[in-house]
Amino acid sequence: VEILGEMPFTVTDFLVEASSDPSMVGSTITIRQTGRVDFLVEGLTDRLVEGKEYLLMVYVFRMEPDGPQIGNQYCISGERAAWEFTSGETAVAIFPDDSEGIPLELGPDQAAQVLTVS
């Protein structure tokens, strides 16, 4: 957990197994999420858990909009574009809210399609 100002952020390292950017495959990236286990921010994605597989739509973390990337850190788009692979190749939304236009479940073909979008 890191504190910026008075806001806690959970930072978790993940191995990239597939990506719309082939140069990222095999690298380790850090996902930055607002809050921590004992300080969850209502309406934001639940904490990611080590050892699980996820499909994430991310963007580069920067302290300033035009500033440099901070380490190899990324944030989840809208803090909601995250799915957990639950059975085989089916991914279920971590934050199930279809009002945001985020699919609640992605089958294998849909998950593969997300990986081809850059």
Order of alpha helices (4+ residues) and beta strands (2+ residues): beta-beta-beta-beta-beta-beta-beta-beta-beta-alpha
